[in-house]
Amino acid sequence: MIWSVSWKNVWRNKTRSGVVITAVSLGVLAGVFSMAFMKGMAKQRVDSAIKTETSHIQIHTPEYVNVNDLENYFTNSEELRLNILSKPSAIAVSRRIIVNSIISSAEKGSGIRLFGIEPEQESQVTNIKDKLIEGNYLEPLKRSRPIVIGSALAEKLDVKSGSKLVVGLVDINSQPIYFQFRVVGIFKTLSTPFDEATAFVNYSDLISMTKLPEGSAHEIALLLNDKEASTELALELKKENAELSVMEWIEILPELKYMTETMDFYMYIFIFIILLALGFGIVNTMLMVVLERVKELGMLMSIGMNKRRVFSMIMLETVFLSLTGGVIGLVLGAGISAFFTTHGLDFSGLYKEGLEALGYNTIVYTDISPEMIFTIAIMVILTGVLASVYPAIKALKLNPAEALRSDN
């Protein structure tokens, strides 16, 4: 009985109730979409970093982790690579030689990290091959050594596919050496800093230049079928290779994990602030309802409705207002967010340079989950319940005799 009466009371003033429900709906919709948008940005950044820059797991010598020197290498790289590849969760494994070097065109130069890779292995671990905007992926040349560089580096050096570059580095004997390369491909990733400081050459060319022993590597990179499996496999590899350093992507780029965790935290604070503001609006509306119905409430109490039922009636009216708006907002927010999980929001016109400088995609796909919807739904319910307490208490303080003499 009290439930149906409370629901009917909500619609006694359709305009006022409609305004409150609309405000709650828009607030919840904005909160849901904002969370889905920010989670989508964070997820894309993490996925991009894993697929382009770090992979899921990397293996180095402990010395190389502290100091990225040429001499901090291990020699059983191919045997270790094949052993890791036999693990069920490993999709692909690539070994790399990494050297800090100087690269120069006819007029300009720049410091870079030069990766010596085996193209077939690397193309399965990273997506650099798919990011080519010009040329080919380390295509063999008869008279020159091929090199693939980032678009930002190509722009900085003022070169294009087919241009010649000179790479200078120090070999394992501490002797400075210089070799000529020809640009066979230019890639463009989501990260401008990565594109400006990274180049790829053949593993065989770089091991010959540096005079490292055959089978040497500074790094082995692993791509897994699921990033959640990285912790378990990393522990297994640490036991099998105690002399080496095995690092997960969250250890390699801890700022990404921190970004994801803090973003979730701040977004829930954002939702809380929205609901807090809406809660005050609901309280104000329900106080007006109580004051307008002083005589009616006094009459109900004078004919025998106890204070508990009056309290329940006002609470239910408030909760119904909140829930109606909340449900509408959740449905609309989830629907709009779901649409943009496949269509994406294009920011290339306004914020392209800024987003790329931070390593974010200019087309953002939202990311929404049932857990997010459930959490926001609980927050909406709590907002309704808390907002109902003060107006309900205010109604209880009415004196039936005085209330009957009121003009409201």
N, C-alpha and C positions, 0 to 999 in steps of 0.2 A: 504493500500500500504506500509506504513512505517513499519508495523508489519511484513509483509512477507519478505521485504528487510532485516530487522534486523535479522530475523531468518536464512535467507540464508547466511548472513555475518558471523554468528556464526560458520558455517561449512565450511567457506573458508579455514581455516587451521584446518583440522580435528584432527591432532595430538595434537596441543596446546589446542584446546577446549576439547578434550577427557581427557587430563591430568587434566585440571581444574575441569571438571565435576566429574572425578573420585575422586579427592581430596575432593570436596564438599560432594560427596556421602558417602565416608568413614568417614568423619568428622561427618556428620549428623547421620549416622548409629551408630557410636560409642557413640554419645550423647544420642540417643534414647535408645539404649540398656543399657547404664550406668544408665540412669534414671529409666528404668523399673527394673533393677537389684536392685538398692538401695531402690526403693519403695517396691519391693517385700520383701527384707530383713526386712524393717521397719514394713510392714504389718504383716509378720509372727511373728515378736517379739511381737507386740501388741496383736495379736490374741492368741499367746501362753501364754502371761502374764495374759490375761483375763480368758482364759480357765483353766489355771493351778494354778495361784497364787491369782488373785484378784477378779474375776468375774466382772460383769458390775457395780454392786452397792453393797456397804457394809453399814450395819447399826451397830452403836455402841452407847455407852453412850458418852457424850462429854468428860468426864474424861478419858475414855479409849483411846480416840484419842490422848490425850496429854501424858498420862502415861499408858502403857500396864500392869496395875496391876490386879491381880486376883480379887480384891474386886470391880473393876469397871464393874459390870455386871448389866443386867436387867432381870426381872423375868417372863415377859409375852411373852416369845419367841415363844411358839407354837401358841398362839393366833395371834401374829403378823405375823408369818410365813404363816399361813393359809389365813390371810387377804391379804397379798401381793400376794400370789399364785392365788388369784381370779382376779388380774389385767390382762387385755388382753395381755399386752406385756411381762408378766413374764412367762418364760418357766418352771423354777425350782427355788426353794428356799431351802436353807439349813441353819440350826443353828449350831453354833460352840462354844465350850469352848476352850480358848487358854491360855496355861500356859507356862511360861518360866521355863525350868527345866534342870536337868542334867541327861544324859543317860550314862550308863556304861556297858561295857562287862567285861569279866574276867580280862582283862589287861589294857583297855583303857577307857577313858571317854570323853564326849563332851557336850557343851551347845547346847540346841535345843529349838525350839518352838513346843510344843506338842499340837496337835489339837484333841479335843474330838468331834467326828462327828457321825452322824447317816448314815451308809454306803449307804442305799438306796437313801436318799436325796442327799448326797454329790456326788454320782456317776452321778447324773443328772446335777449337777452344775459344777463340775470340771472333768477333764479327767485323774485323777490319776489312776483310775481303769484300764484305757486303756494303761497306761504307765508301768504297771507291767512287769518286766523282769524275775521275779522269784516268785513262791508261789501264794497266793490268796489275795483277798481284804478283810481284817478283817474277815476271816472265823472264826466262833465261835469255841471255844475250851472248853473242859469239865473241865480241871484242871488248865488252865493258861489263863491269859489275852492276847489277840492278839494285835500285834502292826505291823504297816507297816512303813518302813523307806526308805529313799532315797539311791540310789546306792553309792553315794559319802560318805554318813554316814556309810553305811555297810562296805565300804572299809577302812574307817578311824578306825572303831571299830574292824575290822577284824572278821566280823560275816557273816552268811548266813541265808537263810530260815531255821527255826527250832531252831536257836540259842536262848539262854536266855539272856535277858538284864534287868538291874535294873534301874528304873526311880526314881529320887529323886526330890521332890518339896516341897513347903511350902503351907499348906492348908489355908483355910479362917480364921482359928484361929491362924495363924502365927506359926504353929507347923510343923517342918520338918518331912516328911514321905517318905518312900521308898517302892516301889512295884515292883514285878517281872513280866516281860512280856516275851512272846515268839514271835519271828519274824515269821510272817505268810506270809509276802510279801515284796518284794523290788521293788521300782519303779525307773525309770530313765526319767527325763524330759529334756528339752532343757537347763535348767539353773543349772549348777553345784553348785553355792552357795545355791540355794533353796534345792537341793537334800542333801546337806551336813548339813543343819540346820533345817530339817523338819521331823516330824514323826506324824503318825495318829493312834489314838486308838478309841475305842467305846465311844460314848457320856456317856453312863450309867456308864462305868468304871471310867471315869475321874470325873464325877460329884460326884461319891461315894468317890473317893480319896480326892478331894478338899473340901468335905463337903458343897458344894454350895447348895442352896435351889433347889428343883425340878423345872424344867422349866426355869432355869437360862441359860443365854448365854452371851458371850462377843461380838458375831458377828453374824449377819445374812447376808448371801451372796445370791445375786440374779443373775440369768442368764436370759437374755432377748432375744427376737427373732431378735433384731437388736441393735447394740451398739449405733446407732444414736438416739434410743428411750430413752436412759438412762437419758438425761437431763430432759425431760418432766416428766418421772416417778419419778425421784429424787425430783423434785419440788413438785409433788403431795404428796409424802411420807413425805416430810418435813412439809407440812401443816397439815397432819394427825398425825404426831408424833413429835411435837415441842420440846419435852423433849429429843429426841434422835438426834444423828448426822448421817445424810444421806450423803454418799460420793460416787461420781462417780469414775470410774476407772482412769480418768485423774487427779482426786484429790488425789487418793491413790498412784498412780505412775506418778507424774507430769513430771518426766524425759522422759517418753515415749512420751507424747504429745510434749514436747520440741524437742525431737529427731526427731519426724516426721516432725514438722514444719521447723526446721532448715535444715533437710536433703533436703526437697523440695527447700528451698531457695538456699542452696549451689549447688544443682544440676543444677538449672537454671543459676547460676553464671558460673558453669562449661560449660554449653552449650554456654553461651555468650562468654566465652574465646575461645572456639573452633571456633565459627562463626566469632569472631573478627580476629583470625589468618587467617581464610579462606578469610575473607573480604580483608585483606591486599594483599593476593595472587591474588585475583580477580582484585583489583585495579592495581597491578603491570602488570598483563596480559593485561588489557584493555589499559593501558598507552602505552605498546608495540604496541598494535593494532593501536592506534591513530598515534603514531610516524611512523609506517610502511605505513600508508595510508594518509600521509600529502598531497601528490600531488592529490590523489583521492578526499579527502575532500575539498581541495582548488578548484578543478574543479567543484564539486557539488555546492559549494557556488557561484562560478563565473557564473554558468549558471542559477542561480535563486533560489536554495534551501536556504530557510531562516535559520537563526541560531536556531530557535525554533525546526525545523524539524531535523537539524543536532544533536542538543542536545538530542532530543527524540530518534533518531536512536541509538546513542551511549548508552544511558540509557537502551533502550530495549535490546540491545545486551548483556549488563552486567546482566540485570535481567533474561534474558533467560538462560544464563550460570548458574546463581545461582539457578534458579528454577528447571532446568533440573536435576542438581546434587542433589538439595534438595529433589525433589520428589522421585528420585531413592533411596536416602539414607533413607527417611521416610518409603518407602514401604519395603525395605530390613530390616531396623531396627524394624519396627512393626511386620514383618513376623517372624524374628528370635526371638523377644521377646515373641510373641504369642506362638511359639513352646515351649519355656522354661517355659511358665505358667503351662503347664501340665507335662512336662518331668523333669524339674528341673536341676540344676547344682550341682554336687556332689563335696563338698570340704572336705569330711571326711578324705581323705588321707593326705592333707597338713595342714589344719588349724583346725582340729577337736577340739583339746583341747582349743585353743584360742577362737573359736566361742562359744563353750559350756560354757566357763568361763564367757562370756558376755551375755549368754542367747539366742544365735542365733542358728538356725537350721543349720546343716552341709549340708543339701540339700536345696538350695535356689530356689524358684519359682519366676520368674519375674512377675511384675504387671504393665500392660499397660492399659491406658484409652484413650478414644477419646479426652478428655480435654488436655491431655499431647501432643498428636499428633497435635492438633489444635494450641496449644501454640508454639510448635517448628516450625510449618509451618509458623506462623506469624513472628517468629524471623528470619527464612530463607528469607522470602520476604523482611523484613526490611533490612537485611544484603545486599541483592542484590540491593535494591534501594539506600542505603547509599554508597555502593561501586561504584555505577555508577556515582555519582555526580562529583567527581574530574576528572575522564577521560573525561566526557562530557564537563565540564568547560574548560578543556585543549584544546578540539577540537574547542570550540567557539573562543578561543584566536588566532586561526590561521588567518593569513592575506592571503586572496585568491591569491593576486598577487605573494607574496613571496612563497606561498605553491605550485603554479604552476611551479615555477623555481626549486623546490626541486627535488632531485633524488629519494625520496621515494614515 
